Amino acid sequence: MNFATLRTGAGYLAGLIAVAIALQAIYVSYQGAFDIAFTRAGLLWAGIVVALLCTPLADRVSGGPRMRALAWALDLAMIVLLTVVMWRFITVLGLLERTIYMFTRMDVMLALAGIAILLETTRRLFGLPIVIISVVGLVFCFIGPWLPGFLNHSGMRMDRVMLTVWYSFQGVFGIPLGIVIQMVLIFIVFGAVLEGTGASNALIRVSLALTGRTRGGPAHSAVIASGFFGAMSGSVTANVVGTGSFTIPMIQRRGFKPAMAGGIEAAASTGGQIVPPVMGAAAFLMADLIGVPYATVAIAAIIPALLFYGALFTAISIQAAKQNIQPVPLSERLPLTRRDLLASLLFLIPIAAIVAVLVMGRSPAMAGFVATLTAAVLGLFNPANWKDPWLVWKVLVQAGRNCASILVAVGCIGVILGVLNLTGLGLSFASAVSGLSEHSLLGSLIVTALACLMLGMGMPTLPAYLIIVLVLGPVLTRLGADQLAAHMFVFYFGVLSAITPPVAIGAFAAAPIAKANPMETSVMALKLALTGFLIPFVFVYEPILLLIGPFDPVVLVRVIVSLSLAIWMLNTGLIGFAGNRLGWPERGLRLGVAALLLIQIPQLQLVMIAVSLAVILGKTLALRRARAQAQA
């Protein structure tokens, strides 16, 4: 058997189905889904098939031709069986709508087969953690009578479990999958169009030109480019690989160590998911779940995102100064030409189109459609795009494959969602967390943050946010947190799980490019993005940081100033440099002041603001005296 031909044929078939997914996403964003059951079942089938064909079992098995042939046969059997399962799903749903239908044993077996294929596909794409959680959830449905405490329930029959998890819109084919199909997939396509038409390259060139005068240089340009592009991509890994392959080597050439270079890219790419207006397409999902206008979510994300990237810029500048890395020499700086400015419009105009359509009151899906069409038309003005006659096909294939990954992940989350709906585990778990934290909002925040980091490991942004907020969101709102602040808190920690050891999928994607140790890269990314772990705690206690609730400009200024000073004191204390190397007593003082600045007690913050300014002024005067003595 010619396995190379088989692999090529599978690739062509996967590409064809991927293009169909991308075109369907564009169609749905403009026209809407024509049939709920058929659309959700058809797109999930397409997503699973594309994922199976792009990650064949034959590539992972060891052995001779016989084992590889068996692996291909198994994949083909799963695709055929999945086709039967999806067809039966549509048929049974029609029967349930028209009459009282009693499930047969065959229906139950087919549902189990569909779930098994979905979980296997998820394992190939995202690893075991989320699959284990799903399997444990299904087992939990049957062993409830023998479990203690809040885990105890009366137990479920197999047909009832399959009815909720598979043959309904409460599980795999539930509301989250519908939201993704109607509003999110178009932005995944949009991100692929931006990258394919050269917008990301133009963004990198402009970023390099703008940051040539700074000590960080390419590191700062990576932050800008990755931040903006990460807001569109919806995938930390894709962003790291897409921009990092260009920026990481440049960062290393400026003198940064490999782990630091990889950490900078991982932290910047991760932070892109919190940047409005798109926020990796999670903004639209959040708005729909909370029931607020999209503009409310986008506006709320502005100040925290600026503070996160301001902290990242600060940390890079301090690290560069500590290593005595100088700005890029004038002769080596990338000049910002008129062509670069025009090329940047490939990115800026589609973003403006999104904002304009949303301001006009149209749906997020329509905004995504207009932005995608705008990006595609602008791509025609890039002369480089005319050199590749297959560019449109390649962009649609990549867009479809990205969509397929999201569909599979959300389908797997649907299994967990079905279990939560069936057993009431979400409410029970929320009650248990509340009791564990002794009805303390801070205790609940800490427990929720840790749970977010564990549940979100290895997952794309959307599924990570979705699984966490469905389970833990009610805890925070019940203890007094604003609903939007609670969702944003969960979203932040779901995003930051991408750089949190031991999984740290963003850092592990950056490490091979930087030729660095993955765990060391993860630690560096964590250190650089540490402020991102603190900001959510602040905006839960002070929702004004999200520009929600009663507006008091004095309170807003106090919160921003105290947080900005905390960022400076924290980074200089951790890195141990502020104009010159700091001793441990001064580093400890700065870290202590930073911690006190984060405590949301107005009187304490005002005192700490004064202390911080005194420390900074004292250090500045000491440096000036030292320079004057050196010159003398």
MOLIN-V621099 format. One line per field, one symbol per residue. phi: phi as a letter, one per 30 degrees, with the letter a starting at -180 (. if undefined). psi: psi as a letter, one per 40 degrees, with the letter a starting at -180 (. if undefined). burial: + if it has 24 or more other ideal C-beta (glycine too) atoms within 12 Angstrom, else -. A space follows every 50 residues. Layout:
phi: ???
psi: ???
burial: ???
This chain:
phi: .ddddddddddddddddddddddddddddccjddadddddddddeddddd ddddbddddccckdedddddddddddddddddddddddeddddddddcad ccdcddeddddedddddddddddddbideddddddddddeeccedccchd ddadjbdedddddddccaccbecdeeddddddbceddddedddeddcjdd ddddddddddcdddddhedddddddddddddcdibddddeddcddcdded ddddjddedddddddddddddedcddcchiidedddddddibdeeddddd dddeddddddddeddddddddddhdcedeedcdddccddddddddecddd dddeddddddjddeddddddddddddddddddeddddcdcdedddddddd ddddddddddddddddddddddcideddddddddddchhcdddddddddd dddddddicdedddddddddccededddcjddddddddeddeddddddbc dcdhddddddedddhbdeddddddddddcedddceedddddbeddchbie cbeddddedddddddddddddddddiaajadcddeddddddddddddddd cedddddddddddddddddddddddddddddd
psi: hgdddddddddddddddddddddddddddddihdhddddddddddddddd dddegiddeeiiaaddddddddddddddddddddddddddddddddddih hhhidddddddddddddddddddddeadddddddddddddddeddeiibe ehieiiidddddddddfifebdfaddddddddddddddddddddddeedd ddddddddddedeiddbddddddddddddddddehddddddddddddddd dddeeiidddddddddddddddeehiedffedddddddddfiiddddddd edddddddddddddddddddddefhiihiddeihihiddddddddddddd dddddddddeeiidddddddddddddddddehdddeeheedddddddddd ddddddddddddddddddddddefddddddddddddeffhdddddddddd dddddeheiidddddddddddeddddddeeiidddddddddddddeeeeh iedgdddddddddefihdddddddddddedddedddddeddgeddefiah hhdddddddddddddddddddddddfhgdihiiddddddddddddddehg hdddddddddddddddddddddddddddddd.
burial: -----++--+--+++-+++++++++++++---+--++-++++++++++++ ++++++++---------+--++--++-++-++++++-+++-++------- --+---++-+++++++++++++++++--+++-+++-++-+++-+------ --+--+-+++++++++++++++++++++++++++++++++++++++++++ ++++++++++++-+++++++++++++++++++++++++++++++++++-+ ++-+++++++++++++++++++++++++++++++++++++-+-+++++++ ++++++++++++++++++++++--+-++-----+-----+--++++++++ +-+++-++----++++++++++++++-++--+--+-----+---++++++ ++++++++++++++++++++++++++-+++++++--+---+--+++++++ +++++++++++++++++++++++++++-+-++++++++++++++++++++ +-+++++++++-++-+-+-+++++++++++++++++++++++++++++-- -----+-++++++++++++++++++++++--+---++-+++-++-+++++ ----+--++-++--++--+-------------
